């Protein structure tokens, strides 16, 4: 039979175990957040390299009339990177210890969501125009 006098002795041990588990979860989330932010930064770097390569090719061919296709290429990478960054922000709110930090993370998330919305909208609006330009360029090259 369980004796009530033994319960207070286990309370400090359980509290320490809880504190260690909480610390471990916070550490894991911080590492995951760092990894997701790194992926987002790498996507941006790839987008810059890709758009830069397309720009150099356009300049070499002297097709500098319109850079919309290049802008859309970069925009796709930026939109994807913003999704990763937003995911990292959401993870941060899970471990934010104060309302001030949660407020800052919320503001960052709203800004990133707005950027992603307008970027996606611009890509949607420009896509038909680029498609039309690609057909004209293809006919001119043949």
N, C-alpha and C positions, 0 to 999 in steps of 0.2 A: 504494500500500500504506500502511496505517495505521501510524504510528510511535507507539510507546509513550511516547516522551518528550513527545508533545503531550497526552496524557491528563491529567496533573496540572494543566495550564493551564486545561482546561475544567471541572475540578471546582469551583472557586470560583463560576464562572458558573452552573453547574447548581444549586449549593446556594442561591445568591441567587434564582434563578428559582423553585426549590421553595419557598423562604421567602415570596416574593411571592404565589405561587399559594395557599399555605396561608393567608396573611393575607387574601387576597381571598375565599376560601371562608368563613372565619370571619366576615368582615364581611357577606357575603351572608346567612349563616345568622342572624346577629344582627338584620339588617334584616327578614328573613322572620319571625323570632320576634316582633319588635316588632309587625309587621303582624298576625300571628295573635292576639297578646294584645290589640291594639286592637279587632279584630273581636269577640273575646270580651267585652270591656268594653262595646262598642256593643250587643251582644245583651242584656247585662244591663240596660243603660239602656232599651232598647226594652221589655223585659219589665216593668220597673218602671213605665214610662209606660202600658203596656197594662193591667196589673193596677190601677194607680191610676185609670185611666179607668173600668174596670169597677166598682171600689169606689165611685167618685163616682156612677155610674149607679145602683148598688144602694142607696146612701144616699138619693139623690133619690127613688127609688121606694119607699123605706122597706121594702126587702126585705133586712133585715139579720139574718135568722134564721140563715143559714149562709153562710159565705164560702168554702166548699170549692172552688167553681168558680173563684173568683178566685185562690185559693192554687195550684190546679192550672195555671192560666194562667201565673203567675209561675214555678212549678216547671219547666214546659216550657222556658221561656227560660233558666232557670238551668242545667238539664241540658245544653242545647245549648252554652251558654257554657263550662261545665266541660269539654266535649269539646274545644273550641278551646284552652282554657288547658292542657289535658293535652297536646295536640299541640305547643304551644309548649314545654312542659317536655321533651318527648321530643327536640325539636330542640336544646335546651340541653345535653342529655347528649352530643350528638354533638361538641360543642366544649368541654366541660368539661375543663379541664386537670388537675384534681386529684381525688383520691378523695374528699376532703372535699366538694367541690362536687357530685360525682356522688351522694354520700350525701344531701346536702340536697335535691337535685332528686328523688332517689328517694323521700324522705319526703314531699315535696310531691305527687308523682305518686300515691303510695299514699293520701294524705288526699283528694285530688281524686277519685280513683277510688272510694273508699269513699263520699264525699258523693254522687257521681253514682249509685252503686248504690242507696243508701237513698232518694234522691230519686225514682229511676225506680220503685222498689218501691212507694213511697207513691202515686205517680201511678197505677200499675197497680191498686192496691187501692181508690183513691178513684174511679176512672173509672166503675164501674157505679153507684155511689151518686149521682154527679152526673148521670148519664144519667137515672136514675129521678127526681131532683129536677126536671130540665128538663121532663120530661113532665108532672109535677104543676103546675109553674108555667105551662106552655103551656095546660093545661086551665083553670086558674084565670083566665087572661087572656082566654079566649074567652067 
